[in-house]
């Protein structure tokens, strides 16, 4: 069962596209998609996941001498934070990341 979005694409495709560019793609789809709750859930989850992560990496990278090494060692495995939720969204799952998933679900579905 594939529900359309305001982009004219199936909801699982748009939900998966909320993750590849981090919080920017989440913000883009959150602002432009008004009808589909599934897409809004994944867009909000993307923002709540990647905004603190990006701010952490930015702050750590400013530490003299070892900051870049720490940021790289945390940032590279952080790519899994893009792949796993995007895959789950593509499958049509309401995959909730602990803590932020409940906040995003409450935002999108109003419960």
Rosetta constraint file for C-alpha pairs under 8 A:
AtomPair CA 2 CA 10 HARMONIC 5.61 0.50
AtomPair CA 2 CA 11 HARMONIC 6.56 0.50
AtomPair CA 2 CA 12 HARMONIC 7.63 0.50
AtomPair CA 3 CA 10 HARMONIC 5.66 0.50
AtomPair CA 3 CA 11 HARMONIC 5.62 0.50
AtomPair CA 4 CA 8 HARMONIC 5.79 0.50
AtomPair CA 4 CA 9 HARMONIC 5.69 0.50
AtomPair CA 4 CA 10 HARMONIC 4.87 0.50
AtomPair CA 4 CA 11 HARMONIC 5.78 0.50
AtomPair CA 4 CA 36 HARMONIC 7.91 0.50
AtomPair CA 5 CA 9 HARMONIC 5.88 0.50
AtomPair CA 5 CA 10 HARMONIC 6.40 0.50
AtomPair CA 5 CA 11 HARMONIC 5.91 0.50
AtomPair CA 5 CA 14 HARMONIC 7.83 0.50
AtomPair CA 5 CA 33 HARMONIC 7.14 0.50
AtomPair CA 5 CA 35 HARMONIC 6.97 0.50
AtomPair CA 5 CA 36 HARMONIC 6.01 0.50
AtomPair CA 6 CA 32 HARMONIC 7.94 0.50
AtomPair CA 6 CA 33 HARMONIC 6.12 0.50
AtomPair CA 6 CA 34 HARMONIC 7.59 0.50
AtomPair CA 6 CA 35 HARMONIC 7.11 0.50
AtomPair CA 6 CA 36 HARMONIC 7.94 0.50
AtomPair CA 7 CA 33 HARMONIC 7.84 0.50
AtomPair CA 9 CA 13 HARMONIC 6.80 0.50
AtomPair CA 9 CA 14 HARMONIC 6.77 0.50
AtomPair CA 10 CA 14 HARMONIC 6.69 0.50
AtomPair CA 11 CA 15 HARMONIC 5.93 0.50
AtomPair CA 11 CA 36 HARMONIC 7.53 0.50
AtomPair CA 11 CA 38 HARMONIC 7.10 0.50
AtomPair CA 11 CA 39 HARMONIC 6.33 0.50
AtomPair CA 12 CA 16 HARMONIC 6.10 0.50
AtomPair CA 12 CA 39 HARMONIC 7.70 0.50
AtomPair CA 12 CA 89 HARMONIC 5.83 0.50
AtomPair CA 12 CA 90 HARMONIC 4.67 0.50
AtomPair CA 12 CA 91 HARMONIC 6.70 0.50
AtomPair CA 12 CA 92 HARMONIC 5.42 0.50
AtomPair CA 13 CA 17 HARMONIC 6.32 0.50
AtomPair CA 13 CA 89 HARMONIC 7.79 0.50
AtomPair CA 13 CA 90 HARMONIC 5.79 0.50
AtomPair CA 14 CA 18 HARMONIC 6.64 0.50
AtomPair CA 14 CA 29 HARMONIC 7.95 0.50
AtomPair CA 14 CA 39 HARMONIC 6.51 0.50
AtomPair CA 15 CA 19 HARMONIC 7.88 0.50
AtomPair CA 15 CA 38 HARMONIC 7.09 0.50
AtomPair CA 15 CA 39 HARMONIC 4.72 0.50
AtomPair CA 15 CA 40 HARMONIC 7.88 0.50
AtomPair CA 15 CA 42 HARMONIC 5.69 0.50
AtomPair CA 15 CA 43 HARMONIC 6.98 0.50
AtomPair CA 15 CA 86 HARMONIC 7.41 0.50
AtomPair CA 15 CA 89 HARMONIC 5.62 0.50
AtomPair CA 15 CA 90 HARMONIC 6.78 0.50
AtomPair CA 16 CA 20 HARMONIC 7.86 0.50
AtomPair CA 16 CA 42 HARMONIC 7.78 0.50
AtomPair CA 16 CA 85 HARMONIC 7.54 0.50
AtomPair CA 16 CA 86 HARMONIC 4.38 0.50
AtomPair CA 16 CA 87 HARMONIC 6.67 0.50
AtomPair CA 16 CA 88 HARMONIC 7.76 0.50
AtomPair CA 16 CA 89 HARMONIC 5.02 0.50
AtomPair CA 16 CA 90 HARMONIC 5.14 0.50
AtomPair CA 17 CA 25 HARMONIC 7.09 0.50
AtomPair CA 17 CA 86 HARMONIC 7.03 0.50
AtomPair CA 18 CA 22 HARMONIC 7.42 0.50
AtomPair CA 18 CA 25 HARMONIC 5.05 0.50
AtomPair CA 18 CA 26 HARMONIC 4.59 0.50
AtomPair CA 18 CA 28 HARMONIC 7.99 0.50
AtomPair CA 18 CA 29 HARMONIC 6.47 0.50
AtomPair CA 18 CA 39 HARMONIC 7.88 0.50
AtomPair CA 18 CA 42 HARMONIC 6.44 0.50
AtomPair CA 18 CA 43 HARMONIC 5.25 0.50
AtomPair CA 18 CA 46 HARMONIC 6.41 0.50
AtomPair CA 18 CA 86 HARMONIC 7.50 0.50
AtomPair CA 19 CA 23 HARMONIC 7.35 0.50
AtomPair CA 19 CA 25 HARMONIC 6.31 0.50
AtomPair CA 19 CA 26 HARMONIC 6.41 0.50
AtomPair CA 19 CA 43 HARMONIC 7.62 0.50
AtomPair CA 19 CA 46 HARMONIC 5.79 0.50
AtomPair CA 19 CA 82 HARMONIC 5.62 0.50
AtomPair CA 19 CA 83 HARMONIC 7.94 0.50
AtomPair CA 19 CA 85 HARMONIC 7.28 0.50
AtomPair CA 19 CA 86 HARMONIC 5.81 0.50
AtomPair CA 20 CA 25 HARMONIC 6.95 0.50
AtomPair CA 20 CA 82 HARMONIC 5.90 0.50
AtomPair CA 20 CA 83 HARMONIC 7.81 0.50
AtomPair CA 20 CA 86 HARMONIC 7.50 0.50
AtomPair CA 21 CA 25 HARMONIC 5.15 0.50
AtomPair CA 21 CA 26 HARMONIC 7.84 0.50
AtomPair CA 22 CA 26 HARMONIC 6.60 0.50
AtomPair CA 22 CA 46 HARMONIC 6.42 0.50
AtomPair CA 22 CA 47 HARMONIC 7.14 0.50
AtomPair CA 22 CA 50 HARMONIC 5.51 0.50
AtomPair CA 22 CA 51 HARMONIC 7.75 0.50
AtomPair CA 22 CA 82 HARMONIC 7.33 0.50
AtomPair CA 23 CA 27 HARMONIC 6.01 0.50
AtomPair CA 23 CA 46 HARMONIC 5.64 0.50
AtomPair CA 23 CA 47 HARMONIC 4.34 0.50
AtomPair CA 23 CA 48 HARMONIC 7.60 0.50
AtomPair CA 23 CA 49 HARMONIC 7.56 0.50
AtomPair CA 23 CA 50 HARMONIC 5.17 0.50
AtomPair CA 23 CA 51 HARMONIC 5.67 0.50
AtomPair CA 24 CA 28 HARMONIC 6.12 0.50
AtomPair CA 24 CA 47 HARMONIC 7.48 0.50
AtomPair CA 25 CA 29 HARMONIC 6.26 0.50
AtomPair CA 25 CA 43 HARMONIC 7.54 0.50
AtomPair CA 25 CA 46 HARMONIC 7.93 0.50
AtomPair CA 26 CA 30 HARMONIC 6.00 0.50
AtomPair CA 26 CA 42 HARMONIC 7.44 0.50
AtomPair CA 26 CA 43 HARMONIC 4.13 0.50
AtomPair CA 26 CA 44 HARMONIC 6.31 0.50
AtomPair CA 26 CA 45 HARMONIC 7.72 0.50
AtomPair CA 26 CA 46 HARMONIC 5.23 0.50
AtomPair CA 26 CA 47 HARMONIC 5.41 0.50
AtomPair CA 27 CA 31 HARMONIC 6.10 0.50
AtomPair CA 27 CA 43 HARMONIC 6.53 0.50
AtomPair CA 27 CA 44 HARMONIC 7.47 0.50
AtomPair CA 27 CA 47 HARMONIC 6.48 0.50
AtomPair CA 28 CA 32 HARMONIC 6.28 0.50
AtomPair CA 29 CA 33 HARMONIC 5.53 0.50
AtomPair CA 29 CA 39 HARMONIC 7.53 0.50
AtomPair CA 29 CA 40 HARMONIC 7.25 0.50
AtomPair CA 29 CA 43 HARMONIC 6.04 0.50
AtomPair CA 30 CA 34 HARMONIC 7.45 0.50
AtomPair CA 30 CA 39 HARMONIC 7.72 0.50
AtomPair CA 30 CA 40 HARMONIC 5.53 0.50
AtomPair CA 30 CA 43 HARMONIC 5.40 0.50
AtomPair CA 30 CA 44 HARMONIC 6.73 0.50
AtomPair CA 33 CA 39 HARMONIC 7.27 0.50
AtomPair CA 33 CA 40 HARMONIC 6.82 0.50
AtomPair CA 34 CA 40 HARMONIC 7.60 0.50
AtomPair CA 36 CA 40 HARMONIC 6.40 0.50
AtomPair CA 37 CA 41 HARMONIC 5.99 0.50
AtomPair CA 37 CA 108 HARMONIC 5.43 0.50
AtomPair CA 37 CA 109 HARMONIC 6.39 0.50
AtomPair CA 38 CA 42 HARMONIC 6.51 0.50
AtomPair CA 38 CA 94 HARMONIC 7.51 0.50
AtomPair CA 38 CA 108 HARMONIC 7.40 0.50
AtomPair CA 39 CA 43 HARMONIC 6.05 0.50
AtomPair CA 40 CA 44 HARMONIC 6.06 0.50
AtomPair CA 40 CA 108 HARMONIC 5.70 0.50
AtomPair CA 41 CA 45 HARMONIC 6.12 0.50
AtomPair CA 41 CA 104 HARMONIC 5.48 0.50
AtomPair CA 41 CA 105 HARMONIC 5.68 0.50
AtomPair CA 41 CA 107 HARMONIC 7.18 0.50
AtomPair CA 41 CA 108 HARMONIC 4.98 0.50
AtomPair CA 41 CA 109 HARMONIC 7.68 0.50
AtomPair CA 42 CA 46 HARMONIC 6.02 0.50
AtomPair CA 42 CA 89 HARMONIC 7.33 0.50
AtomPair CA 42 CA 94 HARMONIC 7.92 0.50
AtomPair CA 42 CA 104 HARMONIC 7.51 0.50
AtomPair CA 43 CA 47 HARMONIC 6.39 0.50
AtomPair CA 44 CA 48 HARMONIC 6.15 0.50
AtomPair CA 44 CA 104 HARMONIC 5.38 0.50
AtomPair CA 44 CA 107 HARMONIC 7.76 0.50
AtomPair CA 44 CA 108 HARMONIC 7.85 0.50
AtomPair CA 45 CA 49 HARMONIC 5.96 0.50
AtomPair CA 45 CA 97 HARMONIC 7.85 0.50
AtomPair CA 45 CA 100 HARMONIC 6.49 0.50
AtomPair CA 45 CA 101 HARMONIC 6.05 0.50
AtomPair CA 45 CA 103 HARMONIC 7.99 0.50
AtomPair CA 45 CA 104 HARMONIC 5.26 0.50
AtomPair CA 46 CA 50 HARMONIC 5.96 0.50
AtomPair CA 47 CA 51 HARMONIC 5.63 0.50
AtomPair CA 48 CA 52 HARMONIC 7.03 0.50
AtomPair CA 48 CA 100 HARMONIC 6.31 0.50
AtomPair CA 48 CA 104 HARMONIC 7.77 0.50
AtomPair CA 49 CA 53 HARMONIC 6.63 0.50
AtomPair CA 49 CA 100 HARMONIC 7.07 0.50
AtomPair CA 50 CA 54 HARMONIC 5.83 0.50
AtomPair CA 51 CA 55 HARMONIC 6.20 0.50
AtomPair CA 52 CA 56 HARMONIC 6.00 0.50
AtomPair CA 53 CA 57 HARMONIC 6.26 0.50
AtomPair CA 54 CA 58 HARMONIC 6.08 0.50
AtomPair CA 55 CA 59 HARMONIC 6.11 0.50
AtomPair CA 56 CA 60 HARMONIC 6.06 0.50
AtomPair CA 57 CA 61 HARMONIC 5.98 0.50
AtomPair CA 57 CA 71 HARMONIC 5.38 0.50
AtomPair CA 57 CA 74 HARMONIC 7.86 0.50
AtomPair CA 57 CA 75 HARMONIC 7.19 0.50
AtomPair CA 58 CA 62 HARMONIC 6.91 0.50
AtomPair CA 58 CA 71 HARMONIC 7.87 0.50
AtomPair CA 59 CA 63 HARMONIC 7.53 0.50
AtomPair CA 60 CA 67 HARMONIC 5.32 0.50
AtomPair CA 60 CA 68 HARMONIC 7.39 0.50
AtomPair CA 60 CA 70 HARMONIC 7.08 0.50
AtomPair CA 60 CA 71 HARMONIC 6.12 0.50
AtomPair CA 61 CA 67 HARMONIC 4.30 0.50
AtomPair CA 61 CA 68 HARMONIC 4.82 0.50
AtomPair CA 61 CA 69 HARMONIC 7.97 0.50
AtomPair CA 61 CA 70 HARMONIC 7.33 0.50
AtomPair CA 61 CA 71 HARMONIC 5.66 0.50
AtomPair CA 62 CA 67 HARMONIC 5.83 0.50
AtomPair CA 62 CA 68 HARMONIC 7.54 0.50
AtomPair CA 63 CA 67 HARMONIC 4.36 0.50
AtomPair CA 63 CA 68 HARMONIC 7.61 0.50
AtomPair CA 66 CA 70 HARMONIC 6.27 0.50
AtomPair CA 67 CA 71 HARMONIC 6.07 0.50
AtomPair CA 68 CA 72 HARMONIC 5.98 0.50
AtomPair CA 69 CA 73 HARMONIC 6.07 0.50
AtomPair CA 70 CA 74 HARMONIC 6.17 0.50
AtomPair CA 71 CA 75 HARMONIC 5.65 0.50
AtomPair CA 72 CA 76 HARMONIC 5.85 0.50
AtomPair CA 73 CA 77 HARMONIC 7.12 0.50
AtomPair CA 74 CA 78 HARMONIC 6.21 0.50
AtomPair CA 75 CA 79 HARMONIC 6.83 0.50
AtomPair CA 77 CA 81 HARMONIC 7.91 0.50
AtomPair CA 78 CA 82 HARMONIC 7.42 0.50
AtomPair CA 79 CA 83 HARMONIC 6.62 0.50
AtomPair CA 80 CA 84 HARMONIC 5.87 0.50
AtomPair CA 81 CA 85 HARMONIC 6.60 0.50
AtomPair CA 82 CA 86 HARMONIC 6.12 0.50
AtomPair CA 83 CA 87 HARMONIC 6.06 0.50
AtomPair CA 84 CA 88 HARMONIC 6.23 0.50
AtomPair CA 85 CA 89 HARMONIC 6.04 0.50
AtomPair CA 85 CA 95 HARMONIC 7.00 0.50
AtomPair CA 86 CA 90 HARMONIC 6.09 0.50
AtomPair CA 87 CA 91 HARMONIC 6.30 0.50
AtomPair CA 88 CA 92 HARMONIC 6.53 0.50
AtomPair CA 88 CA 93 HARMONIC 5.46 0.50
AtomPair CA 88 CA 94 HARMONIC 7.54 0.50
AtomPair CA 88 CA 95 HARMONIC 6.26 0.50
AtomPair CA 89 CA 93 HARMONIC 5.38 0.50
AtomPair CA 89 CA 94 HARMONIC 6.78 0.50
AtomPair CA 89 CA 95 HARMONIC 7.11 0.50
AtomPair CA 95 CA 101 HARMONIC 7.61 0.50
AtomPair CA 96 CA 100 HARMONIC 7.48 0.50
AtomPair CA 96 CA 101 HARMONIC 4.15 0.50
AtomPair CA 96 CA 102 HARMONIC 6.69 0.50
AtomPair CA 96 CA 105 HARMONIC 7.88 0.50
AtomPair CA 97 CA 101 HARMONIC 4.61 0.50
AtomPair CA 97 CA 102 HARMONIC 7.83 0.50
AtomPair CA 98 CA 102 HARMONIC 7.27 0.50
AtomPair CA 99 CA 103 HARMONIC 6.86 0.50
AtomPair CA 100 CA 104 HARMONIC 6.13 0.50
AtomPair CA 101 CA 105 HARMONIC 5.98 0.50
AtomPair CA 102 CA 106 HARMONIC 6.07 0.50
AtomPair CA 103 CA 107 HARMONIC 6.19 0.50
AtomPair CA 104 CA 108 HARMONIC 6.18 0.50
AtomPair CA 105 CA 109 HARMONIC 5.80 0.50
AtomPair CA 105 CA 110 HARMONIC 7.50 0.50
AtomPair CA 105 CA 111 HARMONIC 7.70 0.50
AtomPair CA 106 CA 110 HARMONIC 4.88 0.50
AtomPair CA 106 CA 111 HARMONIC 5.02 0.50
AtomPair CA 107 CA 111 HARMONIC 7.71 0.50
